[in-house]
Amino acid sequence: MSNWKRKLSSRKLWACIAGVVLGAAAVFGADESTITEVSGMVTALASLVSYIWTEGMIDTARAGEK
């Protein structure tokens, strides 16, 4: 089960998924402003999730040291 957790937390996976979704949106006729907005939202959310995940891992490691 932890292997799935590790895979789902991969930034490479989420970047790949975002690329596929944005590419599909372009193919199916989404306008440029919509693609730009979605791209910005995905980037912001990925940054936030990465930060929260990393801080959680650091906190867990510190708790284990005490």
PyMOL Python script that loads the backbone (N, CA, C, O; Angstrom):
from pymol import cmd

cmd.read_pdbstr("""\
ATOM      1  N   MET A   1       0.821  -1.204   0.000  1.00  0.00           N
ATOM      2  CA  MET A   1       0.000   0.000   0.000  1.00  0.00           C
ATOM      3  C   MET A   1       0.860   1.262   0.000  1.00  0.00           C
ATOM      4  O   MET A   1       0.505   2.239  -0.658  1.00  0.00           O
ATOM      5  N   SER A   2       1.969   1.265   0.714  1.00  0.00           N
ATOM      6  CA  SER A   2       2.813   2.455   0.753  1.00  0.00           C
ATOM      7  C   SER A   2       3.408   2.767  -0.619  1.00  0.00           C
ATOM      8  O   SER A   2       3.738   3.918  -0.904  1.00  0.00           O
ATOM      9  N   ASN A   3       3.547   1.745  -1.473  1.00  0.00           N
ATOM     10  CA  ASN A   3       4.037   1.980  -2.825  1.00  0.00           C
ATOM     11  C   ASN A   3       3.071   2.882  -3.592  1.00  0.00           C
ATOM     12  O   ASN A   3       3.506   3.755  -4.343  1.00  0.00           O
ATOM     13  N   TRP A   4       1.771   2.679  -3.411  1.00  0.00           N
ATOM     14  CA  TRP A   4       0.773   3.538  -4.069  1.00  0.00           C
ATOM     15  C   TRP A   4       0.829   4.948  -3.518  1.00  0.00           C
ATOM     16  O   TRP A   4       0.685   5.916  -4.264  1.00  0.00           O
ATOM     17  N   LYS A   5       1.041   5.071  -2.199  1.00  0.00           N
ATOM     18  CA  LYS A   5       1.162   6.401  -1.596  1.00  0.00           C
ATOM     19  C   LYS A   5       2.332   7.153  -2.219  1.00  0.00           C
ATOM     20  O   LYS A   5       2.224   8.331  -2.559  1.00  0.00           O
ATOM     21  N   ARG A   6       3.451   6.446  -2.362  1.00  0.00           N
ATOM     22  CA  ARG A   6       4.643   7.059  -2.926  1.00  0.00           C
ATOM     23  C   ARG A   6       4.395   7.472  -4.367  1.00  0.00           C
ATOM     24  O   ARG A   6       4.790   8.561  -4.783  1.00  0.00           O
ATOM     25  N   LYS A   7       3.743   6.607  -5.128  1.00  0.00           N
ATOM     26  CA  LYS A   7       3.474   6.933  -6.529  1.00  0.00           C
ATOM     27  C   LYS A   7       2.509   8.105  -6.660  1.00  0.00           C
ATOM     28  O   LYS A   7       2.704   8.973  -7.511  1.00  0.00           O
ATOM     29  N   LEU A   8       1.476   8.140  -5.832  1.00  0.00           N
ATOM     30  CA  LEU A   8       0.501   9.230  -5.916  1.00  0.00           C
ATOM     31  C   LEU A   8       1.071  10.557  -5.429  1.00  0.00           C
ATOM     32  O   LEU A   8       0.535  11.615  -5.759  1.00  0.00           O
ATOM     33  N   SER A   9       2.143  10.517  -4.652  1.00  0.00           N
ATOM     34  CA  SER A   9       2.752  11.760  -4.186  1.00  0.00           C
ATOM     35  C   SER A   9       3.844  12.242  -5.135  1.00  0.00           C
ATOM     36  O   SER A   9       4.492  13.254  -4.868  1.00  0.00           O
ATOM     37  N   SER A  10       4.053  11.539  -6.223  1.00  0.00           N
ATOM     38  CA  SER A  10       5.098  11.892  -7.180  1.00  0.00           C
ATOM     39  C   SER A  10       4.722  13.140  -7.974  1.00  0.00           C
ATOM     40  O   SER A  10       3.667  13.191  -8.605  1.00  0.00           O
ATOM     41  N   ARG A  11       5.581  14.127  -7.938  1.00  0.00           N
ATOM     42  CA  ARG A  11       5.339  15.340  -8.717  1.00  0.00           C
ATOM     43  C   ARG A  11       5.425  15.056 -10.207  1.00  0.00           C
ATOM     44  O   ARG A  11       4.748  15.697 -11.011  1.00  0.00           O
ATOM     45  N   LYS A  12       6.256  14.097 -10.565  1.00  0.00           N
ATOM     46  CA  LYS A  12       6.371  13.737 -11.981  1.00  0.00           C
ATOM     47  C   LYS A  12       5.056  13.177 -12.506  1.00  0.00           C
ATOM     48  O   LYS A  12       4.637  13.495 -13.619  1.00  0.00           O
ATOM     49  N   LEU A  13       4.410  12.343 -11.700  1.00  0.00           N
ATOM     50  CA  LEU A  13       3.112  11.783 -12.098  1.00  0.00           C
ATOM     51  C   LEU A  13       2.100  12.890 -12.319  1.00  0.00           C
ATOM     52  O   LEU A  13       1.411  12.906 -13.339  1.00  0.00           O
ATOM     53  N   TRP A  14       2.001  13.813 -11.381  1.00  0.00           N
ATOM     54  CA  TRP A  14       1.007  14.881 -11.480  1.00  0.00           C
ATOM     55  C   TRP A  14       1.324  15.840 -12.626  1.00  0.00           C
ATOM     56  O   TRP A  14       0.413  16.360 -13.271  1.00  0.00           O
ATOM     57  N   ALA A  15       2.608  16.074 -12.880  1.00  0.00           N
ATOM     58  CA  ALA A  15       2.978  16.905 -14.036  1.00  0.00           C
ATOM     59  C   ALA A  15       2.577  16.219 -15.333  1.00  0.00           C
ATOM     60  O   ALA A  15       2.117  16.866 -16.274  1.00  0.00           O
ATOM     61  N   CYS A  16       2.754  14.904 -15.373  1.00  0.00           N
ATOM     62  CA  CYS A  16       2.361  14.132 -16.554  1.00  0.00           C
ATOM     63  C   CYS A  16       0.845  14.189 -16.755  1.00  0.00           C
ATOM     64  O   CYS A  16       0.367  14.405 -17.869  1.00  0.00           O
ATOM     65  N   ILE A  17       0.110  13.996 -15.685  1.00  0.00           N
ATOM     66  CA  ILE A  17      -1.357  14.045 -15.765  1.00  0.00           C
ATOM     67  C   ILE A  17      -1.817  15.430 -16.226  1.00  0.00           C
ATOM     68  O   ILE A  17      -2.697  15.545 -17.079  1.00  0.00           O
ATOM     69  N   ALA A  18      -1.220  16.472 -15.660  1.00  0.00           N
ATOM     70  CA  ALA A  18      -1.580  17.834 -16.055  1.00  0.00           C
ATOM     71  C   ALA A  18      -1.278  18.064 -17.530  1.00  0.00           C
ATOM     72  O   ALA A  18      -2.065  18.695 -18.235  1.00  0.00           O
ATOM     73  N   GLY A  19      -0.149  17.559 -17.996  1.00  0.00           N
ATOM     74  CA  GLY A  19       0.202  17.702 -19.406  1.00  0.00           C
ATOM     75  C   GLY A  19      -0.793  17.017 -20.320  1.00  0.00           C
ATOM     76  O   GLY A  19      -1.168  17.556 -21.361  1.00  0.00           O
ATOM     77  N   VAL A  20      -1.219  15.828 -19.929  1.00  0.00           N
ATOM     78  CA  VAL A  20      -2.194  15.087 -20.743  1.00  0.00           C
ATOM     79  C   VAL A  20      -3.532  15.825 -20.767  1.00  0.00           C
ATOM     80  O   VAL A  20      -4.146  15.967 -21.825  1.00  0.00           O
ATOM     81  N   VAL A  21      -3.975  16.290 -19.615  1.00  0.00           N
ATOM     82  CA  VAL A  21      -5.262  16.996 -19.534  1.00  0.00           C
ATOM     83  C   VAL A  21      -5.215  18.287 -20.358  1.00  0.00           C
ATOM     84  O   VAL A  21      -6.143  18.580 -21.112  1.00  0.00           O
ATOM     85  N   LEU A  22      -4.141  19.049 -20.210  1.00  0.00           N
ATOM     86  CA  LEU A  22      -4.040  20.308 -20.956  1.00  0.00           C
ATOM     87  C   LEU A  22      -3.892  20.053 -22.456  1.00  0.00           C
ATOM     88  O   LEU A  22      -4.438  20.796 -23.272  1.00  0.00           O
ATOM     89  N   GLY A  23      -3.158  19.013 -22.814  1.00  0.00           N
ATOM     90  CA  GLY A  23      -3.041  18.658 -24.227  1.00  0.00           C
ATOM     91  C   GLY A  23      -4.383  18.256 -24.807  1.00  0.00           C
ATOM     92  O   GLY A  23      -4.732  18.657 -25.917  1.00  0.00           O
ATOM     93  N   ALA A  24      -5.140  17.460 -24.053  1.00  0.00           N
ATOM     94  CA  ALA A  24      -6.469  17.047 -24.513  1.00  0.00           C
ATOM     95  C   ALA A  24      -7.394  18.259 -24.644  1.00  0.00           C
ATOM     96  O   ALA A  24      -8.180  18.346 -25.588  1.00  0.00           O
ATOM     97  N   ALA A  25      -7.296  19.189 -23.696  1.00  0.00           N
ATOM     98  CA  ALA A  25      -8.123  20.394 -23.772  1.00  0.00           C
ATOM     99  C   ALA A  25      -7.815  21.178 -25.047  1.00  0.00           C
ATOM    100  O   ALA A  25      -8.720  21.705 -25.694  1.00  0.00           O
ATOM    101  N   ALA A  26      -6.532  21.252 -25.400  1.00  0.00           N
ATOM    102  CA  ALA A  26      -6.151  21.967 -26.617  1.00  0.00           C
ATOM    103  C   ALA A  26      -6.680  21.255 -27.856  1.00  0.00           C
ATOM    104  O   ALA A  26      -7.160  21.896 -28.791  1.00  0.00           O
ATOM    105  N   VAL A  27      -6.590  19.933 -27.860  1.00  0.00           N
ATOM    106  CA  VAL A  27      -7.067  19.161 -29.008  1.00  0.00           C
ATOM    107  C   VAL A  27      -8.572  19.319 -29.193  1.00  0.00           C
ATOM    108  O   VAL A  27      -9.060  19.413 -30.319  1.00  0.00           O
ATOM    109  N   PHE A  28      -9.302  19.347 -28.080  1.00  0.00           N
ATOM    110  CA  PHE A  28     -10.758  19.422 -28.170  1.00  0.00           C
ATOM    111  C   PHE A  28     -11.298  20.841 -28.222  1.00  0.00           C
ATOM    112  O   PHE A  28     -12.498  21.058 -28.052  1.00  0.00           O
ATOM    113  N   GLY A  29     -10.417  21.813 -28.458  1.00  0.00           N
ATOM    114  CA  GLY A  29     -10.865  23.159 -28.777  1.00  0.00           C
ATOM    115  C   GLY A  29     -11.028  24.131 -27.626  1.00  0.00           C
ATOM    116  O   GLY A  29     -11.705  25.147 -27.784  1.00  0.00           O
ATOM    117  N   ALA A  30     -10.438  23.861 -26.482  1.00  0.00           N
ATOM    118  CA  ALA A  30     -10.505  24.849 -25.396  1.00  0.00           C
ATOM    119  C   ALA A  30      -9.711  26.080 -25.822  1.00  0.00           C
ATOM    120  O   ALA A  30      -8.685  25.963 -26.492  1.00  0.00           O
ATOM    121  N   ASP A  31     -10.185  27.245 -25.433  1.00  0.00           N
ATOM    122  CA  ASP A  31      -9.472  28.458 -25.838  1.00  0.00           C
ATOM    123  C   ASP A  31      -8.205  28.639 -24.996  1.00  0.00           C
ATOM    124  O   ASP A  31      -8.061  28.040 -23.930  1.00  0.00           O
ATOM    125  N   GLU A  32      -7.310  29.460 -25.486  1.00  0.00           N
ATOM    126  CA  GLU A  32      -5.996  29.628 -24.873  1.00  0.00           C
ATOM    127  C   GLU A  32      -6.073  30.157 -23.450  1.00  0.00           C
ATOM    128  O   GLU A  32      -5.290  29.739 -22.597  1.00  0.00           O
ATOM    129  N   SER A  33      -6.998  31.065 -23.177  1.00  0.00           N
ATOM    130  CA  SER A  33      -7.096  31.627 -21.823  1.00  0.00           C
ATOM    131  C   SER A  33      -7.527  30.560 -20.815  1.00  0.00           C
ATOM    132  O   SER A  33      -7.052  30.562 -19.679  1.00  0.00           O
ATOM    133  N   THR A  34      -8.414  29.655 -21.211  1.00  0.00           N
ATOM    134  CA  THR A  34      -8.837  28.571 -20.316  1.00  0.00           C
ATOM    135  C   THR A  34      -7.670  27.643 -20.021  1.00  0.00           C
ATOM    136  O   THR A  34      -7.472  27.241 -18.875  1.00  0.00           O
ATOM    137  N   ILE A  35      -6.901  27.301 -21.039  1.00  0.00           N
ATOM    138  CA  ILE A  35      -5.743  26.424 -20.840  1.00  0.00           C
ATOM    139  C   ILE A  35      -4.723  27.090 -19.926  1.00  0.00           C
ATOM    140  O   ILE A  35      -4.141  26.433 -19.063  1.00  0.00           O
ATOM    141  N   THR A  36      -4.503  28.383 -20.107  1.00  0.00           N
ATOM    142  CA  THR A  36      -3.563  29.117 -19.256  1.00  0.00           C
ATOM    143  C   THR A  36      -4.040  29.148 -17.812  1.00  0.00           C
ATOM    144  O   THR A  36      -3.242  28.958 -16.895  1.00  0.00           O
ATOM    145  N   GLU A  37      -5.322  29.384 -17.598  1.00  0.00           N
ATOM    146  CA  GLU A  37      -5.869  29.422 -16.242  1.00  0.00           C
ATOM    147  C   GLU A  37      -5.759  28.061 -15.559  1.00  0.00           C
ATOM    148  O   GLU A  37      -5.374  27.977 -14.392  1.00  0.00           O
ATOM    149  N   VAL A  38      -6.095  27.006 -16.280  1.00  0.00           N
ATOM    150  CA  VAL A  38      -6.007  25.660 -15.709  1.00  0.00           C
ATOM    151  C   VAL A  38      -4.554  25.317 -15.396  1.00  0.00           C
ATOM    152  O   VAL A  38      -4.263  24.726 -14.356  1.00  0.00           O
ATOM    153  N   SER A  39      -3.655  25.682 -16.282  1.00  0.00           N
ATOM    154  CA  SER A  39      -2.230  25.424 -16.065  1.00  0.00           C
ATOM    155  C   SER A  39      -1.739  26.146 -14.814  1.00  0.00           C
ATOM    156  O   SER A  39      -1.003  25.564 -14.016  1.00  0.00           O
ATOM    157  N   GLY A  40      -2.123  27.363 -14.638  1.00  0.00           N
ATOM    158  CA  GLY A  40      -1.744  28.126 -13.446  1.00  0.00           C
ATOM    159  C   GLY A  40      -2.312  27.522 -12.176  1.00  0.00           C
ATOM    160  O   GLY A  40      -1.633  27.463 -11.150  1.00  0.00           O
ATOM    161  N   MET A  41      -3.557  27.073 -12.244  1.00  0.00           N
ATOM    162  CA  MET A  41      -4.189  26.462 -11.081  1.00  0.00           C
ATOM    163  C   MET A  41      -3.481  25.161 -10.700  1.00  0.00           C
ATOM    164  O   MET A  41      -3.229  24.907  -9.522  1.00  0.00           O
ATOM    165  N   VAL A  42      -3.166  24.342 -11.698  1.00  0.00           N
ATOM    166  CA  VAL A  42      -2.478  23.072 -11.443  1.00  0.00           C
ATOM    167  C   VAL A  42      -1.109  23.337 -10.822  1.00  0.00           C
ATOM    168  O   VAL A  42      -0.715  22.647  -9.881  1.00  0.00           O
ATOM    169  N   THR A  43      -0.388  24.315 -11.330  1.00  0.00           N
ATOM    170  CA  THR A  43       0.925  24.648 -10.793  1.00  0.00           C
ATOM    171  C   THR A  43       0.823  25.110  -9.339  1.00  0.00           C
ATOM    172  O   THR A  43       1.615  24.687  -8.496  1.00  0.00           O
ATOM    173  N   ALA A  44      -0.133  25.961  -9.049  1.00  0.00           N
ATOM    174  CA  ALA A  44      -0.313  26.450  -7.680  1.00  0.00           C
ATOM    175  C   ALA A  44      -0.686  25.321  -6.731  1.00  0.00           C
ATOM    176  O   ALA A  44      -0.136  25.223  -5.634  1.00  0.00           O
ATOM    177  N   LEU A  45      -1.609  24.475  -7.141  1.00  0.00           N
ATOM    178  CA  LEU A  45      -2.020  23.365  -6.278  1.00  0.00           C
ATOM    179  C   LEU A  45      -0.888  22.364  -6.068  1.00  0.00           C
ATOM    180  O   LEU A  45      -0.716  21.848  -4.963  1.00  0.00           O
ATOM    181  N   ALA A  46      -0.125  22.089  -7.102  1.00  0.00           N
ATOM    182  CA  ALA A  46       1.001  21.164  -6.963  1.00  0.00           C
ATOM    183  C   ALA A  46       2.042  21.714  -5.992  1.00  0.00           C
ATOM    184  O   ALA A  46       2.607  20.963  -5.197  1.00  0.00           O
ATOM    185  N   SER A  47       2.294  23.003  -6.053  1.00  0.00           N
ATOM    186  CA  SER A  47       3.241  23.629  -5.127  1.00  0.00           C
ATOM    187  C   SER A  47       2.743  23.529  -3.688  1.00  0.00           C
ATOM    188  O   SER A  47       3.509  23.215  -2.777  1.00  0.00           O
ATOM    189  N   LEU A  48       1.477  23.795  -3.497  1.00  0.00           N
ATOM    190  CA  LEU A  48       0.894  23.738  -2.157  1.00  0.00           C
ATOM    191  C   LEU A  48       0.932  22.323  -1.593  1.00  0.00           C
ATOM    192  O   LEU A  48       1.332  22.122  -0.446  1.00  0.00           O
ATOM    193  N   VAL A  49       0.525  21.359  -2.381  1.00  0.00           N
ATOM    194  CA  VAL A  49       0.512  19.969  -1.917  1.00  0.00           C
ATOM    195  C   VAL A  49       1.930  19.486  -1.625  1.00  0.00           C
ATOM    196  O   VAL A  49       2.151  18.788  -0.636  1.00  0.00           O
ATOM    197  N   SER A  50       2.882  19.845  -2.465  1.00  0.00           N
ATOM    198  CA  SER A  50       4.277  19.453  -2.236  1.00  0.00           C
ATOM    199  C   SER A  50       4.799  20.040  -0.935  1.00  0.00           C
ATOM    200  O   SER A  50       5.476  19.353  -0.171  1.00  0.00           O
ATOM    201  N   TYR A  51       4.492  21.297  -0.680  1.00  0.00           N
ATOM    202  CA  TYR A  51       4.930  21.948   0.555  1.00  0.00           C
ATOM    203  C   TYR A  51       4.315  21.279   1.782  1.00  0.00           C
ATOM    204  O   TYR A  51       5.020  20.971   2.742  1.00  0.00           O
ATOM    205  N   ILE A  52       3.015  21.056   1.751  1.00  0.00           N
ATOM    206  CA  ILE A  52       2.339  20.432   2.883  1.00  0.00           C
ATOM    207  C   ILE A  52       2.883  19.030   3.129  1.00  0.00           C
ATOM    208  O   ILE A  52       3.138  18.653   4.273  1.00  0.00           O
ATOM    209  N   TRP A  53       3.060  18.265   2.068  1.00  0.00           N
ATOM    210  CA  TRP A  53       3.581  16.893   2.186  1.00  0.00           C
ATOM    211  C   TRP A  53       4.986  16.906   2.802  1.00  0.00           C
ATOM    212  O   TRP A  53       5.275  16.133   3.715  1.00  0.00           O
ATOM    213  N   THR A  54       5.848  17.784   2.299  1.00  0.00           N
ATOM    214  CA  THR A  54       7.218  17.851   2.793  1.00  0.00           C
ATOM    215  C   THR A  54       7.263  18.266   4.254  1.00  0.00           C
ATOM    216  O   THR A  54       7.999  17.672   5.041  1.00  0.00           O
ATOM    217  N   GLU A  55       6.493  19.268   4.625  1.00  0.00           N
ATOM    218  CA  GLU A  55       6.462  19.704   6.020  1.00  0.00           C
ATOM    219  C   GLU A  55       5.923  18.603   6.931  1.00  0.00           C
ATOM    220  O   GLU A  55       6.394  18.446   8.058  1.00  0.00           O
ATOM    221  N   GLY A  56       4.958  17.854   6.460  1.00  0.00           N
ATOM    222  CA  GLY A  56       4.438  16.731   7.241  1.00  0.00           C
ATOM    223  C   GLY A  56       5.494  15.669   7.465  1.00  0.00           C
ATOM    224  O   GLY A  56       5.597  15.115   8.560  1.00  0.00           O
ATOM    225  N   MET A  57       6.281  15.377   6.439  1.00  0.00           N
ATOM    226  CA  MET A  57       7.354  14.400   6.573  1.00  0.00           C
ATOM    227  C   MET A  57       8.427  14.887   7.555  1.00  0.00           C
ATOM    228  O   MET A  57       8.946  14.101   8.348  1.00  0.00           O
ATOM    229  N   ILE A  58       8.754  16.172   7.503  1.00  0.00           N
ATOM    230  CA  ILE A  58       9.722  16.745   8.422  1.00  0.00           C
ATOM    231  C   ILE A  58       9.203  16.687   9.854  1.00  0.00           C
ATOM    232  O   ILE A  58       9.945  16.323  10.767  1.00  0.00           O
ATOM    233  N   ASP A  59       7.946  17.039  10.057  1.00  0.00           N
ATOM    234  CA  ASP A  59       7.343  16.975  11.394  1.00  0.00           C
ATOM    235  C   ASP A  59       7.321  15.556  11.935  1.00  0.00           C
ATOM    236  O   ASP A  59       7.569  15.334  13.120  1.00  0.00           O
ATOM    237  N   THR A  60       7.023  14.593  11.068  1.00  0.00           N
ATOM    238  CA  THR A  60       7.014  13.196  11.488  1.00  0.00           C
ATOM    239  C   THR A  60       8.410  12.749  11.911  1.00  0.00           C
ATOM    240  O   THR A  60       8.569  12.053  12.914  1.00  0.00           O
ATOM    241  N   ALA A  61       9.408  13.147  11.151  1.00  0.00           N
ATOM    242  CA  ALA A  61      10.792  12.776  11.495  1.00  0.00           C
ATOM    243  C   ALA A  61      11.212  13.413  12.816  1.00  0.00           C
ATOM    244  O   ALA A  61      11.876  12.771  13.630  1.00  0.00           O
ATOM    245  N   ARG A  62      10.833  14.661  13.032  1.00  0.00           N
ATOM    246  CA  ARG A  62      11.170  15.329  14.288  1.00  0.00           C
ATOM    247  C   ARG A  62      10.474  14.691  15.477  1.00  0.00           C
ATOM    248  O   ARG A  62      11.061  14.565  16.552  1.00  0.00           O
ATOM    249  N   ALA A  63       9.237  14.295  15.292  1.00  0.00           N
ATOM    250  CA  ALA A  63       8.494  13.646  16.380  1.00  0.00           C
ATOM    251  C   ALA A  63       9.148  12.323  16.765  1.00  0.00           C
ATOM    252  O   ALA A  63       9.137  11.941  17.935  1.00  0.00           O
ATOM    253  N   GLY A  64       9.708  11.635  15.800  1.00  0.00           N
ATOM    254  CA  GLY A  64      10.374  10.360  16.072  1.00  0.00           C
ATOM    255  C   GLY A  64      11.698  10.533  16.798  1.00  0.00           C
ATOM    256  O   GLY A  64      12.168   9.593  17.438  1.00  0.00           O
ATOM    257  N   GLU A  65      12.312  11.709  16.719  1.00  0.00           N
ATOM    258  CA  GLU A  65      13.586  11.966  17.367  1.00  0.00           C
ATOM    259  C   GLU A  65      13.444  12.227  18.853  1.00  0.00           C
ATOM    260  O   GLU A  65      14.405  12.048  19.602  1.00  0.00           O
ATOM    261  N   LYS A  66      12.284  12.641  19.291  1.00  0.00           N
ATOM    262  CA  LYS A  66      12.092  13.032  20.704  1.00  0.00           C
ATOM    263  C   LYS A  66      11.996  11.859  21.604  1.00  0.00           C
ATOM    264  O   LYS A  66      11.835  12.020  22.814  1.00  0.00           O
TER     265      LYS A  66
END
""", "prot")
cmd.dss("prot")
cmd.show_as("cartoon", "prot")
cmd.util.cbc("prot")
cmd.orient("prot")
